[in-house]
Amino acid sequence: MIVDQLWLQALIGMAGGMALELLHWYQLTRRFPNKQFARSSTYWVSTVSMWGLAAMMPVLYTSGSAGALLCFHLGASAPLLLQKLVTSVPAVATAQSSSNQLSFREFCQW
């Protein structure tokens, strides 16, 4: 299916980003079953930001019409690219905490 409208390309890209973020949150609940990261506004802001970035990717990469599957893949790639950037930065200092919150670095790791 060829998509000509930019808003529809952005919507399909956002769906790709949402699908990947849903998988990421599912994996986090399996990795850290006792952590309450879903109640933190920091993690929700980062998740919604990922959706926004995923919506922008197809609009930035394509000019004019594009396939719906390409838009979905571009949207799904945005959170992966950012996740790789965050986890590749070396940790200067890590605080030892017994709180029930994940660090942003742990949140971004798969």
Steps between C-alpha positions, in 0.01 A plus 500: 500500500643836395450787745505854361392712796768601751264472797420139405869418460559646847208302644629172354851582624359565845327162489838339431655683793210407725532134404866500588444687826227254596747216447760691701263553796400134490864399513563739790221340704661160444851623584403707805176350638510692831583845362226761474634692200154545348406745777787737426435805284860490374445170324165607356654820364779298337248253353278773356813673367592177323155496339552857380844417361354196327233720340764740369729239344294414190427867435872585521623204295247488220412769254152476357340160493630194682389147574311440823738219599799730452336762723432235766861378488640852518282569802610181671866576433491836680477361856764237417746763377451714809526195727835410343627855551399507866646160585826560312587809706727389784365537850715752686358421839215279602321561825422197711136522589259262661198688370233337292579724200708408198773728381448655157792292371338177625169609351658541156685168502350194335 
